[in-house]
């Protein structure tokens, strides 16, 4: 039986911060080369857990609006541990929807009590404040599996 790597919240935050400055590239997931918000999560997962739990199908920038399905939220529910958004701590994942009734379309990793690391269209990966604008749009919160406190 393989030895399971112990992962801490600090490991997750440190890995997410290593991606800061990576340019935004739709569908990409290569640290320092390019990523989108999902690519950032995928890269952090690979660094901490190894292989991704399932292949990611190609998606267009308007995938959520075009399909109307909450595919990002469904995938997070399959592979991460659902938590109360008010209880999110550094190392947890936040998903956002731009407006009520729309599918969740953006993801970030909580870096501190007041900040998150995310990749946003037109910018590089950055650590930003979890401002009220972001808090109002939280669609779900999740913890990575196999994390020790």
N, C-alpha and C positions, 0 to 999 in steps of 0.2 A: 504494500500500500504506500503511495507516495506521501511524503511529508508535506503537510499544508503550510503555506507561508502565512505567518501572522501579519495582518495589515492593521495599521493604526490610522486614526483620523489625520494625524500629522503626516503620515506617508501620502495620503490622498491629496492633502492640501499642497504639500511640497511638490508632488508630481504635477498637479494642475498649474502651479506657479512656474514650473519649468517650461510650460507652453506659452507663457506671456511673451508677446512680441511676434508669435507665429502669425503670418498674414492670413486673412480670411480667404478661403477657397472653398467654394461650394462642393460638397461631397468628399473633400479631402480629409485625411487623418494622419498627417506626417508632421511631427514636431519640428519646428523651425522652417518647414517648407510651406505648409498650408493646412487649414482645417476650417470646418464650420462648427457650429455648436455641438452637433452630434459627433463629429469627428474628434472634438476635444474629449468628450466622454468616452468614446471608443478607445482613444489613445491612452487615457488614464486607466481604463479597464485592462488593456493589453499589458501595460507596464506592471500592474499590480496582480492581475489574475491569469495572465497568459492569453490564450486564444479567446476571441470574442464568442459569446454564447450562441450567436446565430448570424448568418450572412445578412448584410444590409442591402436591400434591393436598390437599384438606381432610383433617384427621386429628383423631381424638378423643383425650382425655387418656390413654386406655388402648389406643391404637393398637398398640403393640408386643405387649402381652399378648393382645389380641384376634386379631391376625393370626399371631403367632408368627414372622413374617418379619423378617429383619435388614435392613429397608429403609434405615435411617439409615447403617449400615455399607456397604451396597451403593452408596448415593448418594455417600458420601464416597470410595469406591474409584473411582467413575466420574469424579469432578471434582477430586479432590485427589491428592497424591502420597503413597503409603503409605511410612511410615518406621518404624523400630524405636522403640518407646515409650521405651526407655532413652536414645535419642538426641534426644528431643524438646527443642526450644529455644524461646525466646521467639518468638512469631508462629506457632507450630505449633498444630494442632487435636488435642484429645484427645476420644475418645468413650468412654463408660462404659456398663457394664451393671450393673444392681443386684444380680444374682445370677448365678452360673455357669449357663449353659444358656439364659438369657433373652437376647432381642435387645438390642443397644445402644440406649439410650434417652435419653442425655444427652450434651451437647457443651459444650466449653469451649475457650478460646484461652489458650495458655500466655503469661503476661505477664512472668515472670522465672524464674530457676532454681527458685524455690520457690512461685510463685503462679500463679493462673489467673483469667481473667475469665469469668463465666458468669451465666446467668439461671436462677434456681431458683424453682419454684412457691412462691407465698406471699411472695416477697421481690423486691427490686429487683436489677438487674444489679449485681454486686459483684466485687471482686478478693479472692480468698480463698486461703488456703494450700492447696497440693496435699499434703494430709495423707496419712498412711498409709492411712486409710479410702478416700480417692479413688484412690490408687495401686493398691490391690488390685482395684479395679473397672475399670481401663483395659481397654477392648475393642479399641482401635486408636489409632494416632497417624498424623497426616497433615501434610504441608506444603502451603501454598497454592502454586499454579503461578506461574511467572514471578517468583519472588522472588530477588533478588540478595543475596548476603551481604556 
